[in-house]
Amino acid sequence: MKYDYQETSRDLLTRIDIHTRYGSRDIDQWMLEVLPLKKGDRILDVGCGAGKQCFVFYRHLEGNAEIIGGDVNEELLTQARQENQKRGTTIQFSYLDFNRHFPYPDNNFDVLSCCFAIYYAEDIPFTISEMHRVLKPGGHLFTTGPMPNNKQLFYDIIKEATQKPIPPMPGSSRYASEIYSTIQRQFSKVELFIFENPLTFETVEPFLEYTRASLSEDRRLWKGLFEGKDDFQRVMDQIAQVASRRLEQEGKLVMTKVVGGILATK
């Protein structure tokens, strides 16, 4: 299955910033508690985007690790390299398409992470087999993705505003089913961890900012709701009306992020 997808730096960073400002839990801290990192590890972060996870790992391990971040988006890689230089860190950022053969030898990494990206793979068994191949025996794969009940309020408001069904999302429709079962088949030990983070909005603006970034980011998935710029603004106006009404009725908007973390051992 092929997904026509290209995340932009602006949309991604908008959503990350809103998670940080309005959430009550720190997903990075949760990841570090789940993932058994140790100094001296050789780490590959697949779908690294602007490098957020790589920098978290580097700081946690006090720079005592070899970390490579790979992504298909050159805009985000450029931003990651600029931040790497600014911080004076020694992370390597390289082009990596997880739909193709990974340019690394067998049994090469202690840890491979893939956060909020794996569900865009065209061929899940192939991508996971490549991840398995480049991991050392006993090495760990750690992936994150949305569970089926992720940010239910977001979808409820869009559905009420547009009176149209929500299209299947690659993450929530694939992560806990196809991806989880494929990892179970290929790895010797697999554990699923759940992270819940309520985002609380006391005004409607940050919810609309998040919604605008999400719809823009995944715009090709929402073709049933809008096509061009005028349609997009019309849909946003409808969403704003429903969100404002709910806020007035309930006093706040609470959108809970529900994330699964799969930790697998080769």
N, C-alpha and C positions, 0 to 999 in steps of 0.2 A: 504494500500500500504506500503510495507516494503522497506526501503532504507538501503543498506549495507554501512554504513558510520562510520568512526572513524577519528575525527580530531586530528592532532598531535600538540603538543605544539609549535614546531618549525615553522610549516607552518602557524598556526594562528598568532603567534607573528610577523612573517615576514610581513604578510599582514597588521596588525595593525600598525606596524612601518612605512610602506610605506604610509599608509593613513595619518599618522601624519606628515611625512616629506614633502610630495609632495601635500597634499591637501590644499585648501584655506579656509576651514571651519572646525569647531570643532564639531563633532557629539555629543560628550558628553555634551557640552554646550547646544546644541539644545534639547537634551533629557531632560535636567533639566528645560528648558523653557517650554516644552510641558507637562511634568509629574508633577502633583500637589503634590509634596512631602512635608511633614511637620515633624517637630521634634516630637519624640515619636511614629512614625509609626512603625508598625511591617511589615517587607518587606521580600518577598521570591523572589529570582532571580533564575528562572528555566533555566537550560542550561548555568550555570554561567561560564563554561570554567575555565580559570586561574584567575577568580575573578575580572576582569577589572571593570565591571559595579558595583559590590558590593563596591569596593573601591571608585568609583566616588560618589555613594550615601552616603557612610559613611563620606567622606570629606565634601560634600555639607551640610549634616545635623550635622556637627561638632561632630560626634560620638553619637548623641542623637537619636538613633533608634536601634531597634533590627533587624538585617539583617542576613538572612540565604541564602547561595548560594548552589544550588544543581546541580549536573551533574552526568552523567553516566561514564565519562572518568576519571579513577583514576589517570592517569598521570597529567592531568590538575588540578585535585583536590589537588594533592600533591604540585604542584607549588603554588596554591592559598593559601594553609595552610602555606607554607614556607614564602610567601610574607606577610601574615597576622601576623605571628610571628615577622618578620623583622620590620614591621611598628608599631607593638604594638597595632593593632586594635583588636576589639572584635567580628569580624564577624565569624559566624559558617558555616563551609563548610561540606556538607554531600552528600553521594551518593543519587541520585534521578533519577529514570528512568521515563520520562514523558509518556511512553507507558504503565505504570502500575499505580495502585491506589496510589495516593499521601499519604505518611504516616503522614498526618496532619488532625485534626478534621475540621468539617464544620465551616464556618464563623470565620476564624482564623487570616487572614492577612488583613492589610489595603491596601497594594499594592503588586501586583505580576507582575514582569517583566520577559520577555523572549526575549532576543535580539539575532537576527540572529541564531535561532535554531528551532523555532516551526515548520518550514516547513519540518523537518526531522521526524516528528511524523508519526507513522504507521496509526493511526486512528485519524484524526483531530477532529471530534466531541467529541470523548472520552477525548482526552487531554484537549480540551477547557472546557469541562464539569467539569473536575477535577479542573482546574484553577478557574472556576466559583464557585465550591463547597467550596473551602477553603478560598475564599474571604469573608470578612464581607459585609453585606448589605451597599451599598454606596461605597464600595471599588473599586479600579481601577486596571484594567489589562492594561499593556502597552507592546506591542510587536513591534519589528522592523524586516524588511525583504526587500529584493531587489524587486524593481518594474520591470515590463516587459522590460523597456528601460534602465535598469541598465548596466553600463560599456559596452556600445555598441561597442566602439573601440576595446576592448579586443576580443569580439566575431567576429567582422569583420576581424581582422587580422588573427585569427585562421582559420576562414573559407577560406580566401584567400590563406593562407599558405598550408592548407591540401586538399583543394578542396572537403571537406566533410561537410555534414550538422552538425550543432551544436546540440548535444543531449539536450532534455528538462532538464532544471535545476530545482531542487525541489523548490528553492526559488522563482525565477521570474515566474515560471509556476504555482505556487500554492498560493503565498502570497496575491496578489491583487484580487484573485478570490475565490477559495475554503475557504481559511482561513478567509478572510474578511467577506464573506457571513455567515460563521458559527458563527463567533463572533456576527454579527448583530442579528442572530436568538436567541442567548442565553443571550445577555446583554441588559439592558434597554436603554442605550445611547452609541453610537459609533461614533467616529470622526477619520478621516484619515488625517494625516499630511505628507507633502512631504519634504524631505531633499535632496538637490543636492550639491555635492562636487566635483568640477573638480580637478583631479590629473594631474599635468602638469610635463611631463618628457622632459628635454632638452637633455638628452642622452638616449641611448637605454637600458643601463644596468638595471636601476631600474624597467623599464617595464618588462624586461625579468625575473628579480628576482620575481616580483609579479606574472607573468604568471606561472613560474615554481612552486611557492608555491601553486597557485590556482589549477593547473592541478594535482599536487601531492596530495593535500588535498582531491580533489574530484575524485581521479584516477579511482574509480569504475564506475563513471558516464561517463567517457571518453573512454570506452573500444573500441568504434568504431574507435578511432584514434590511440591508441597504446595498446600493451599488456605488454611487458616486458621492461626492462631497456634500451635495445638497441633501441626499438621503441620509447620510451619516448625521448631519446636524439635526434633521427632523427626528431621527430616532433618539438622539441625545436629549432633545427638548421633551420628548414623551417620557423618557426615563427620569428626567429632572422633576417633572410634575408628580410622578408616582412616588419617587424617593422623598420629595418634600412633604407630600401628604402623609406618608408613613412616619417620617420624623416628627411631624406635628402631633400625630396620634400617639406615638410611643415614647417620645422624648429623646430618643437616640436611635441610631442604626448600628446593629451589631452583626458584622459579617465574619464568620468563623472560618479561618483557613484550616483545612484538615489535610495533613500531609503524611504520606507513608514513606518510611525509610526502610529499604531492603538491604540487609547486610548479609553477604554471601561469602563463603570460604571455599577456595579451590581445593 
